[in-house]
Amino acid sequence: MVLFSVAGFAQQVTLQGRVTNSSTDVPIVGASLVVSGTEQATQTNENGEFTLLLTGNNVSLEVSYVGYETQTVATGNTRFMEIRLVSVEQGLEEVVVTGYQTERKKDITGAVSVVNLKDINQQATGNAMKSLQGKVPGVYITSNGSPRGAATVRIRGIGTLNNNDPLYIIDGVPTKAGLHTINQLDIESMQVLKDASAASIYGSRAANGVIIITTKRGKKDEAQVDFNSYVSASSFVTKLKMLNTQQYAEVLWRAQISGNADPNALNLPFQFDYHQDGGGKQILDNITIKDFLDPAMTLKTSNTDWFDEITQTGITQNYDASVSKGNAYGTSLFSLGYFKNDGLVKESSFARTSLRFNSDYNLFDNHLKLGENFSIVHLNEGGSVPLNEAIQAAPMIPVRTADGLGWGGPFGSMNDRHNPVRIIEDNKQNRDLYVRLLGNIYGELKVFDLLTYRSNFGLDYGQDYIRNWQKSYVSGYLENPLNKVTMRQWHDLKTTWTNTLHFTKHIKDVHNIDALVGIELFNSRYATFFGSREDYVTENPEFMYLESGTGQKDNDGSGSRYSLLSYFGKVNYTFKDRYLASATLRYDGSSRFGENYKFGVFPAFSLGWRINEERFVKELGLFDELKLRYGWGITGNQEIDNHAIFDIYSVDYNTTAYDISGAGSGTLPSGYVQTQTGNKNLKWESTIQSNIGLDFSVKNQLVYGTIDYYVKDTEDILLKPGYLAVYGEGGGRWLNGASMQNKGLEIAFGNRTQVNNALSFNASVNFDFVRNKVTYLPDEVVNSYGGDARVEENILGRTLGSYYGYVADGLFRSQEEVDAHGAQQGKAVGRIRYRDLDGNNIINDYDRTWIGVPLPDFTYGLNLGINYKQFDLSLFIQGVSGIDVHNEIKVWTDFWSVTNVMSNKGARLYDAWSIDNPTSDIPAISLINANDEGRLSTYLIENGSYMKLRNIQLAYNLNEGINLGKYKTKSARFYVNVDNAGILYKNKGFTGIDPESPAFGYPNPLVMTAGINIKL
């Protein structure tokens, strides 16, 4: 039996037809028609007409033209076809979700970004937000290469001193959890509400922006099967080069000699032969490396590259299948997905199994609609990531003992850092198992033609289970004879019940009124508990449960809850599709706030002018779209502890136990200590934002884009300042006080060009400029965010998180330079020279100043694409400019004694300043950190600007279908792509490997992927 075949040849037939604008019936001149799977193509003439000579019936035609949506149509047995293309202008009629309701794109007056789903699914990340890095202006995303694809999302800067995460709305259900629990191929649409006029409908939780996600549903009159799969291989290309055993010994000798210490006095496997020349300089003659670290000869001296030992080629697998169908009575969709990422670090992995069922039913002649969207997700995550230990563990330590049975470890004078391989192996069975049920059920009743009532109940339930098994071990002189099991579990239940009335009225194609009122009740309940037990006679996973231990027990648990009650309304009005206005009001009450300020009011409005609808602009024949927007509004933030308003008393046996009965023995009765003073005057954090924007499209998207400028002021920021001990117990207290401002400019441009029948180009670029400053802080905390109160320098007027420290002024390169400099404790030739800023000839903490800003001057992204026949090639470049980063790795690569003297160091230290290497900018190796070179200074603060080739993809599209026995595919797509393909640029001042990860978190790997998408 032939499984894959191509239809046989048939007689030639002539197909004629016409291509027109779907809304105006105007002929489209020069539209491209390509017979799928062949090189046969033609263009429409001046009347929009075409003629094609086909071989056989029922072939597929791909019809395209710049400024119109590409269509694939089946010819069937017809001999004449009317093909109607949807224009970009008509594409503005597309309806998107913007908060409890839908709006046409062209009617949106707030700052709303509609995400291109191709941007989400193009990268093998497992997290939709990580895939959007650099692609949406105003959305700043940072991430690392961890298997779960962790991503930190910030919309329009840092707006609070608390939680800055945006609010996600998934099928009407609000959540603050990241999107790593969502199968990104289940996503139908995504909108980012960036300004207050768009987001204020969500009131108290919208200050950090809102991301609205709608999942896929079945389509009416269509049955479809989709299958998607890809496999990726990831490589560790930013590996830090460390000292090998020979280099470590040489650096150790130099450090000992610098401190006039005997290097042979250390209990290490090195014997140093050296002498002093006539000038008093110590000369190293030879290093003898012993065969074993210990006298028992169990630890063979090695040359271990710990990064090589703990890392691997990571493999990612993804499989998704969905079945959907629909008719006049309803639609349904079922999907199943499996994603697994075995990370770069051995035994670190993340697996997600997802199941989704979405359906709706039209009843009573479409007057009642019932539906649901539910997903069940199971996550399996685990593995230790001992990157810090891999940096510090000495290279001469072997992975295993000489007999291959035990663990290698430190001996003698070595530091007490654990064997990284042992950490991985002893913890690989410790997994975090998480189950999440997320979804909603709803009913929608058409009361009459103009009024619709909708009731929606959303559920977000999470359960997490961890069994942590701590093994006993012997690793060099490090040992732990005690084994232990800790079991943890938490439950998190959130429910949202929303009821709305939606009114729409169209008057003579002139006035359009769209009004919504609603009430919403949100409840959250959380509980957690754990138990632990020590001392198990055997370390068997089937045995090591709490009941089997014989040693000490421990347990604990806690719980909390909170609720929100909200009333809201919104009115949209359009006049002749030309003048637009919108007004929103939300009234939120939260149990987290005191009785005096339990409710907050969040108003907003926006205005729009579709200038392209004016006659004087239409006559130009230039603009497809030209819309001016302005919006203003207030959003809130209530991300504080659930118990912030209460006086809290906690059990503390150590400070309150008292022999009140005078028994003189036994366990004493315990009392309570006050740990927090309540504040019934706590109120909402509020963010006031204004936005002006321009949307435009010229000559059928020859050039299109968006420009937005905003000012965002946050007031009454919630914080819990520290307190002086003289206040006594209960000094901790939540209060309102801080203020902050963000200003920004967002720019996005694009182009689509059709060269001929077979070739087209597209390009888009975006820029995001943000400026942040703290405008007010209460006296209690004004000096808690950097600066020096003694000289009246603080964070006010500056970017939150700005670095305050010393200015490094190169190295002392001669004794004359040392003598000419002011009093600086520990100064010497080869040491860092710190600038005397106050001019008193003394270097102390009065010589600190502001030395760096952690917010970039701007971020940018560039998408380029080319389509040739059935091939398409795309690449994406993302970058950050003008950002200062704290290169924390430098304390391990540039110094011997700043931290953990006997630890291994980066290979850079081998090139440190010395008499024989006087041009080096790396400080001289020293036994003691007398110059305090670990202090925060410009030596450690570097320019972290970069430009990266984030993604490049090549794909082949087969639209004619493949015969699979008695079935035939509708389309197939085969692709290969590379993520994190390389750093195209990094600032010369950055001395590390990857400026995106200066603190050396989980590394961002190079990822190579091959995949297939099939539709049946």
N, C-alpha and C positions, 0 to 999 in steps of 0.2 A: 504494500500500500504506500502511495506517495503522500507524505504529510505536507510537504511544502511544494507548491506548484504554481505556475503562472498560467492564466487563462490562455487558451489557444487562440490562434489568429482567426478572425472572421472577415467577412467582406467589408470593404471600405464604404463608409457612409459620410455624407456631408452634413455638418451641423452648422446652422446659422443662428444668429441671435443679436441681442442688443443689451448694452450695459448702461444703466441709468442711476441717477441719484434716487435713493429710496423715498425721500420726502418730497422732492420737487419734480421727479420724472425727467429732469434735464439729462440729456445724453452725456456720458463721460467719454471724452476723447483721449485716446492713448492708454486706456486701461489694458493691463497685461493679463493674458490668459495662457496658462501653461497646463499641458496634459500631464497629470501626475505620473511620475515614474519614467518620463521620456524627456527628450530635448525639444519636442514639438511645442511651438508657442506662436502666438500672434498678438496683435494689438487692435483695439477698436479704431475705426476711422472717424472722420469729422462728424458723423451722425451717431457715434457710439455703437456702430454695427461691426460684426466680425463674422468670419467664415473659417471653419476648421474641417479638414478631411481626417476622419477618424477611422481607426481599424477596430470594428466591433462596437457593441453597445455597452451602455452602463460603465463608462469610464469616469474618472474624477478630473474636474477642472479646478485649478487654483486661480482665483480672480483677485487682482490687487491693483491699487492705485494710491498714490501719495495722498494722504489726508482722508483715506477711507479704510474701513476695517476689511482685512483680507478674508475672503470667503472660499471655502472648498465645497463644490457642488457636484452632485452625480448627474450625468446626462440622461440615464435611463434609456428609453427607446425613442425619446422625442427628437425631432429634427429642427426645432426652433426653440430658443430659450430666452426668456426675459430675466435678466440678472440685475437685481437691485442692490447696490452697495450702500452701506450705512456710512454716512460722512462723519468726520470728526465732530462737526457741529451737532449732528444728531446724536453722536456718542455722548454729548453733554446731557442728553435726555436720560442717560443711564441713572438709575436710582441707587443711592447708597445709603447705608444706615448711619445716622448721625446722632442717635440718642433717643430711644423709645419710639422713634419714627424714622421714616425714610424721606430723602429729599433728592431732587434732580441735581446732578453735578452743577449745572449752570445756575441753580438757585442758591447755592451755598455762599453765605456771606462771611463765615468765620474762617479761621486759618485751619483748614482740614487737608491732610495729605491722604490721597487714595493710593494705597500700596499696589504696585505691580506684582502679582503673585509669581511671575517668572523670577523676580528677584529673591523670593523666599525659597523656591525649590531648586535653585541653580547650584547651591552649595550643599555638601554632605556634612551638615552640622548637627542635625537632630534638634535644633532650637531655631524657631522661625525668627526670633529677634536677632540672634547672632548673624543670620544671613542678611539682615538689613543694614549691617554696619556700613556707614558712609553713603547710603542710598536715599535717605530721607532727610532733607535739610531741616535742622532744628532738633533732630534726634541724634544724640551722641551716645554711642554704644562702645563699651570696652569689654574685652573678653580674654579668655586664655584657652589653652588647648585641652582642657579637662574633658574626659569622655562624655560627660553630660552636656557639654557645650554651654557652660555657664556664661551669662551675659548680664552686664549692668547697663540699664537703660536710663538715660537722663533726657528729658524733654525740656528744651529751652533753659538749660543751665541748672545750677544748684539753687533751689528755692527755699530751703529750710535747713535747720540744724538737726532735723530728725530724719525720718524715712523719706527719701526722695524718689522712690519707685513710683511709676505711673499706675493708674488703675486700669485693669483689663476688664472688658465686658465681653464675655463669650456666650453668644446666643442669649443675651439678656441677663446673664449671671455675673455679678461683679466678683473680682478676685484680685489679690495682690501677688499671688504666686506667679513664678516665672513660667515661660512657655515650654520648658523642657518636658513638661508632662503632657503636652499636646502633640498629636501626630500632625505635622505641618501639612501633609498632603490632604488632610481633612478640611483645610481652610478654604472657604469659598471667596471671602473678601476680608480686607483689613483696612480700617480708616484710623488715622492718628488725629485726634482733636487736640490742637496745640495751644489755642488761645482761650481766654475765658469766655468769650461770646459763644464759642462752640461747645466748651466743656462744662459750663456752669449748670447745665441741666442735671449734672451729677453732683453738684453742690459741694458737700463737705469733704469729698474724697477726690476732688478733681484738680487740686492745686498743682499737682505734678504732671498734669496731662492725662488724657484718656486714650486707650487703644481699643477700638471696637472690632471684634472678630465675629464673623458669621461663618458657620460651617456649611459644608455642602449638603444639598438636597437633591432628590430625584427631579428630573425635568419632565414636564408634561409631554405626552405623546412620544416618549422616547424611552427605550430600554438600552442600558449600556453596561458593559463590564470593563473595568479599568484594572490594569496590572502594571505596577511600577517596581523596579528593582535596581539596586546598584551595589557595587562592592568597591571599597576604597582601601588604599594602603597609605599609611602615614609614616613620615620619617622625621627623626629628631635632627634638624639642620642647624639649631642654635645651641649646640652643646658647648658648655663652658670647658675650656681646656685647663686642666689642673696640672700641678707639678707631679712628675713621676718620682719613683723612689730615689734615683740618682740626684735629680734636681732638688728634691725635698732635703736630702742630706746636705747638699751644698748651701742651700738657703739657711738651714738650721745652723750650720757652721758659721756662716756670716753673722747670724743673729747673736750667737753665743760670744763670738769674738768681739762684736760691737759693745757688749756689756762686760767685757773682761772676764767672762766665765769660761770654764773648761768644758769644751764640747764633749770630751771623752768621759766626763763625770756622769753623764746621763745614762740611764739604763735603756739603751737603744741598740739596735743591731749594727751600729756604725763604729768604725775605728778610724779616727782622723789623724793623718800624718801631716804636720805643718811646721813651718819655721818662720822666724822673723828676719827680714832683710836688714841691711845696714841702716835704712831710714826708719826702722821701727815698724814697718808694715808687715802684717801677718800674711804669709803665703801658704795656700793649701797645696800640698804635694800629692796626696792620694787619699781616697776613701775606700776602706775595706768594708764590704757589706757581708755580714755573717749569714750563714745558711738558714739559721733558725732564730726566732725572736726569743724563745724561752729555753732554759737549760734542759727541760724535759723533751725538747725537740718535737713538740706537737704542733707548733705554729711555724710553718716554713715561711721565711722572708719572701715576700712577693712584690710584684709591680702591678698592683691592681688599679685598673681604671674603673672606679665605682659607677660612673655614669654608663659605661658599657655594660656593666654587670646588672644594672637594674632596669635598663631600657630595652625596647624591642621595636620591631616594625609593627605599628598598630594596624589592626584590621577592623573595618566598619562594614557591617552588612545591613541592608534595609530591604524589606519586602512589604508591599502594600497591595491589597486587592479590594475592590469595591464593586458592588452590584446596585444599580439604581434603575428605577422605572417610574412612570407617571402616566396619569390620564386625567380626564375631567373630574374624577371623583377624589383624586389625591395623589400623593407621591410618596416614595420611600427610598431610602438608601441604607445599605449595610456595608460597613468597611471593617477590615481587619488589617492591622499593621504590626510589624515587628522590626525593631531597630536595636542593633547591638554594636557598641563601640568598645573594642579592646584597645585601651590607650597605649601611649608610648611607654609608660611605666608598667612594668610587668605586674600582672594580677590586678591592675586597676581597670575597671570596666563599668559600663552603664548599659543596661538592657531595658527596653520599654516594649511592652506588649499592649496594644490598644484595640479596643472594640467599640464601634460606634453604630448606633441605629437612630436615624432621623426619619420621621414620617409625618404626614398631615392628611387630613380627611375633610372633604367638602361635603356638607350635609344640608338638607333642606333648601335645595336649589341655590347653593352657595351662600346662604344667609348665615350659616354657622360653620366655622372652621375649627377643628381640633387638631392639635399636633404635639409632638415631643421631639427633643434632641437629647440623646443621652450617650455618654461615653464612659467606659470603664477602662482604667489604665493601671497596669501593674509595673512598677519600677523595681529593678534589682541593681543596686549600686554598691560598690565596695572596693577594697584594696587600699593599702597604705601607699603614700607617696613621699618617701624619705629623701627628698631632694636636698634638704639642708644637711642631713647626715652624709649624703654622697659628696657634698662639698668638703665637709670637715674630716671625714674618716681618713686616717693616714694611709698612703698608698702601699706601704710595706706589709700591711695586714692582709692575710689570705682570706678568701671567702670561706673556706672550710679548713678544718684541721688536717694534718698530714694524712690521716687514715681515711679522710673523706666522709667521716661520720658526724663529727661535731662542727660547731661554728667557730670560725676565726674571730678574733677580737683583739682589743688593745692589751699590751703587756708593758710592764716597766714604767717608763716615764711618759708613755703615750697618753693622749687625752682620753676622756671617758666617753667618746662618741660611739654609738652602737653601730654594729655591722648592718649596713642598709639592706643587704640581701636577706639577712635573718629577719629583719622587721617585716619585709614583704612576705616571706614564707610563713612566718608565725601569725600573720594577720589575714592571710588570704581567705580564710573561712568566715571572716567577720563581714557580714553583708547587711545592708540597709534595705529592707523590703517595705515598699510603700504601695498602697492601693488608694486610688482616687475615683470617686463616682461624681461626675459633673454633668449637669443637664437641667432641662426644664420641661414642664408641660404647660400648655396654654390653650385657652379657648378664645375665639374671636367671633363676636356676634355683631352682624350688621343690623343695628337697631332700625335704621332706615337709610336711604341712599347717601345721606350726608354725614351720618353719625355711626361710628364703630366703637364698640366696647371690647376691651381686651383684658383678660386676667391671666397673669403669668406667675407660675411658682417655680423658683429656681432652687437647686440643691447643689451644694459643694461639700462633699464629705471626704475626709482624708484619714487614713489610718497608717501608722508607721510602726514597724517592729524591728528591733535590733537585738541580736544575741552576740555580745562581744566576749570572745573567748581569749583570755590572757594566758599564754603558755609559760611554763617554767623554762629556764634556759641557762646555759653556761656559754659565755662568749668572751674568751680571754679572761681578764680579771673581773669582767662584768658578769654577774649571775643573779638569778632570781629563782629560788627554789619553790616559791609559792605560785600556784596557779589559781585562776579566778574566773568566774563567769558573771557578767552583768547583763541583765535583760531589761530592755526599755520598751515602752509602748506609749503612743499618744494617739488621741482621737480629736479630730477637729470637724465640727459640724456647723455649716453656715447655710441659712435659708433666706430666701428673698421672695417676698410676695408683692407683686406689683399689679395695680389696677389702673387702667387709663381709659379715657374717653377721647376719641379722635374725630374732629369735625373738619370736613373739607367742603369748600364752596367755590365754584367757578362761575363768574358772571360775565357773559357775553365775550369770552376770550379776552377780557380786559383786566378783570380783577380776579385774583386767586387768593383765597384765604385758607390757611391750614392751621388749626388750633388743637392743642393737646392739653389736657389736665390729668393729673394722676396722684396716687397715694402709694407709698411703698413702705414696707416693714422689713427690716433686716435684723436677723439674730445670729449671733456667733457664740458657740459654746466649745470650750477647749479643756481637755483633761489629760494629764500625763502621770506616769508612775514608773518606778523601776525597782528592781530587787537585785541583790548581788550575794554571792556565796564564794568562799575561799576553800582551798584544799580539796582536791579531787585525786583519788588514788590512780586513775588512769585518764589520759587525755584523749578520749574518744568522743567524737561529735554526737554519737547516739547516747552517750552517758552523761555528758556535761550539762545537766540541767540543775536548777536550783536545789531540787530535793536530794541530789546525790552528793553534794558537798558535805564536808564534816567540819569546816572551819567557820570563821566569823561571818555573820549575816549583816546585811544592811538593806534599808528600803527607804523610799521617799516618794512623794507625789504632790501634785498641785493641780489647780484648775482655775478657770476664769471664764467670764462671759461678758458680752456687751450687746447693745442693740441700738438701732437707728430707726427713727420714724420721720418720714419725709412727705412733704406736699410740694407739688411742682406743677408748673404750667408753661406753655410756650405757644407763641403765635407767630406764624410766618405770613408775610403778605407780599404779593408781587403785582405790579401794574404794567400791563402790556409786555410782560417778559423783559421789562427794561429797568424798572425801579424796584428794588428789593428792600424789605425791612423785616427784622426779626426781634422779638423780645422774649426773655426767659426770666422766670422767678422760681427759686427753690427755697423752701423753708425746712431746715433740717434740725432734728433734735437727737442728741446723743447721750447715752448713759455715762459716757466718760467724763462729762462736764458737770460742774456744780449746779445746784438748783437755781442760782442767780443768772446763769448764762447757758442754760441747757440747750436753747434753740438759737440758730443763726439764720440770717437771711442772706441769700446769694442771688443778686439780680444781674442781668446782662442784656445788652442789645447790640444789634449790628445792622449796617446799612450797605446796600450794594447798588451799583450803577453799571448796567450792561451797555457800555458806550457804543459797542458795535451795532446795537439796535437803533441808534440815532441815524436819521437820514443822511446827515452830512458825513458820517463815517461809512455808511453803506455805499455811498456814491464813490468812495475811494476804491472799493473792491479789493481791499488789502487785508482786513482782519476777519478771521473766522470767529474769534472771541476776543473781547477787550472789556474786562470787568474790573472796576475799582471797588474795593471793599474797605469798610472801617468797622471795628468792633471794640466794645468795652464791656468789662464784667468783673465780677468778684467770685472767686472760688475759695474753698476752705480746705483745711487739713486738721484731722483729729487723731493723727498717729502718735498717741501717747499710751502709757500703761493703762490698762483697764481699771486700775485701782488708784489712779493719780489723785482723786479728790478725797480719799479717805485717810484717816489716821490709821497707821498700820503698826501692829504689835506682833513680834515674832518670838518664838521660843529660842532661848539662848542659855543653855545649861551652864556654860563656862562662866558667864558673868552674873547669872541670876540665882544659881543654886544656893540654897540656904537651909541649914538645919533648924527649921522653924519649930520642930517638935522637941528638939534637944535630945534626940535618940543617941547621937554620938557615933553612929555607924550606919552602914548601908547606903543605898542610893538616895541622894538628897532630892527633895522636891524642887522642881524647876519653875522659874518664873518667866516673865515676859519683858521684853525690852522694846521701846518704841523706836521704829526704824524710819518712819515717815510721818510728817505732819500734813494733814489734808488741806486742801484749798478749794473752798466752795465757790470762789470767784474765778476759777479757771474758765476761759472762754476760747472760742474758735480761733485758730490761726487763719488769717485771711490773706488772699493774694489778689491784688487789684491789677488788672492787665488791660492795656489798650494796644490795638493792632491795626495797622493800615497795610493793605495789600493790593497787588495788581496781578491779574491773570490775563494772559494774551496768547493768541495763536495767529500766525501770519501765513497767508497763501497756502492753505491746506497743510499746515504744520511744517512748512519750510523752516520756520523758527517758531517755537512755542516756549512758554515758561511761566514762572511765578516769582514775584518779589514780595517779601513781607518784612516790615519793620515793627518791632514791638518794644514796649516798656512794661516791666513786670515788677511790681513792688509787693513784698510780703511783710505783713505787720503782725504784731502780737505772737511772734514765734514762741512755741512752747519749749521749755527747757527745764532741766532740773540741775541747778548749780550746786557745786560743792559748798561746804560750809566749814567754818572754823570749829575746832573741838570745844571751844568755850561755850558754844551754843548747847552742848550736851546732846543727849539722845533725842532722836526725832528731828534733828536739824535739817534733814533732807526734805525738800518741798518743791513740787512742780509749780511753775509760774509762767505768765506771759511776759514778754519783754523785748526780745530782739527784733530787729527789722533788717531787711535785705533787699537789694535791687538787682535785677538783671535787665540788660538792654541787648537787643540783637537784631541782626539783619540776615535774612535767609534768601538765597538766590538760586533759582533752578532754570536752566535753559535746555532746549532739546531741538533736534532736527531729524526729519525723515526725508530721504531722497530716493526716488525710483529712477534708476539710470536707464534701464530698458526692461524687456520682458523677463530677463533672468536675474538681473542684478539690482540690489537695493542696499542702501546704507542707513544706519540710524546712530545717533549719538546724543548723549545727555550729560550734563555736568551740573553739579550743585556745590554751593559754598554756604558755610554757616559761620557767622561771626557772633560771639557772645562776650559781653562784659559783665562782670559780677562785682558787687561791693557790699560789704556789711555797713549798714547805715546807722544802726543803733544797737547797743548792748547795755543791759542793766549793770550797775556798778559792781554787783557781786561777781560778774563773769567777764567784765570788759577786758581783763588781761589773761583770760583762759584760752585764747585762740592765737597766741603768738604776740611778740613784742616785749616791751620792758616798761613796767609802770613807773620806774624811777626816772625815766627820761621822757615819760608821757608818749610812748610809742605803743600803739595797739592796732588791732585789726580794722578798726573803724575807717571806712573809706577805701578799704583794700579788698582784694579777692579772698573769699573764704579758703583757708588752707594754705595761704601764702607762707613761704619759708622765711624764717628769721634766723640769721646766723652771722658767721664771720666771712670776711672777704679774703680768700687765699690769694696771695700775691707771688706765686711761683715758689721755687726752692731757694734756700741759701746755697750759693755755689762756691763761696769762699769764706774764709774766716773774717776777711775785711767786711763782707756784707753782714755777717753775724754781729760783729762789733758795732757796726754803724746803726743797727736796728735798735728799737726801744727794748724795754724790759719785757721779754717773752719767755716764760718759764719753759725750759726744755729746748730752747732754740739751739741749733747746731748746724754745721755744714751738712747738706743733704736733707734737711728737714723743711717742712712747709713754713713759709713766712706768712704771717697774718697781718693785715693792714691795720695801722693805728688810725682809726677814723676820728677819734675825738682829739688827736694831736697832743696828748699828754705824755707821750713817750712810754706808755705802759699798755701792754696788751692784756685786756681783761674783758669781762662780759659787757662792759660799756661800749665796746667796739663792735657790737653786733648791729646789723641793719637788715632791711628786707632784701633778700637775695634771690627770690624766685617766685613765679606764679604758676600754679598747677593747672590753669585753664588755658587752652591754646588760643592763639590769636585768631585762628580760623581752622575749620576742617573742610575737607572737600572730597568729592567722589566723581569719577569719570567713567561712564559706560560707553563702549564702542561696539557696534555690531555690523556685520555684513551678511547678507543673504544672497547666495548664488544657486539658482535652481533649487535643488532639494537640500543643499548644504547651508548651514549657518554657523558663523564663527562670532564669538563675543568675548570681550575681555572687560574686566572691571578693575580700576585703579582707585585706591583710597589713601588718603593722607591726612596728616596733622601738622600744622605749622605753628611755630612760636610757643611751644610748651616747655616748661621747666620740670624736670623729673628728678627725683631723689634716687640716684644710682646706688642702691643699697648693696649691690654685689661688690662694689668697689672696696668695701672693708675686708673682703675675702681675697681680692686679687691684688691689692696694692700695699697691704700692710701685713707684717708678721705679728705685731704685738697689740694691735687695736682691739682684737677680740680673739679669745681662745688661742693662746700662744702656740700650743703644740699641734693645733689642727693643720690639715693640709690647706694650701692656698692656691690661688689661680696662677697659671703659668706666667702671667704678666709680671709677677713679683720677681721672677728670675732676671728681669731686665731693669731692676731698680737702680737708682743712682748709686754710684760708687766712685772711688778715685779713678778706676779704670773705665768707668762709663759715665763721664761727667755731664753728658748732654741729655740724660734721661730726665723725664718729668715725673717719674714715680719716686716717691720718697725713699731714702736709704733704709735698708733693712736694719731693724734695731730690736734688741731684746726686751726693752721696756718702752712703753708709750709715754715717755716723759713730756713730749710736746702736745699731748692730748689731741692727736690727729683724727680721732673718731668724732670730734665735735662737728655739729652741722655747719658746713661752710660751702663756699662755691667750689671747693674741690670735689664735693659729693653731689652738688646740684648741677645738672648738665642740661643742655638743650636736647629735648627728646623729639624733635621734628623728624618725620619720616614720610616716605611715599612707598606704598606696597602694591604689588600686582596681586590683588586678592583672588582673582578668579579668571581663568581662561577656559573657554569651552568650545568644542567642535562637535557638531551634531549632523546627523543625516535623517531626513524626514521622508518616510515612505507613506504617502497618502493613498496609494491605489489599493492597499491591503495585501495580506498574505493569506493564502489558502492553508488552513489548518484542518485537514480532513474535510468534514462537511461544514466547518465554520470558516469564516473569513474575517480578518481584522478590518476595522474601519480605517485605522491608521497605526503607524508604528514610528517610534523615534529612538534612534541609537546615538549615544553620546559618550564622549570622554571629556573630562575636565580636570584642571589642577587648581587647588585652593592654596592660598599662601605661597604663591609661586616664587616670590622673592622680594627682597627689599631693594627697590629701585634707587632710593636715596635715604640717607640719614645724615644728620648734621655731623660735621667733622669733630665737633666738641663732645660728641657722645662716645665714650670709651668702651661701652658694653657691647653686647651682641645684638639685642633686640630692644629698641627704645620703647616699644609697646609694652614690654615686660621688664622694666628696670629693677623690680624687686625680686625677680626670678621666681615667679609662680609657675604653675604647670605650663610647660612650653607650648607655643603655637607651632604645630607641625606643618610640614609640607604634605599635602594630601592629594593623591592621584586616584581618580574615580572613573569607572566605566559603568554605564547604566542603560536601561531600556524602559520605554513607556509604550504600552500597547492598549488600544481601545478596540473592543469587540462590539 
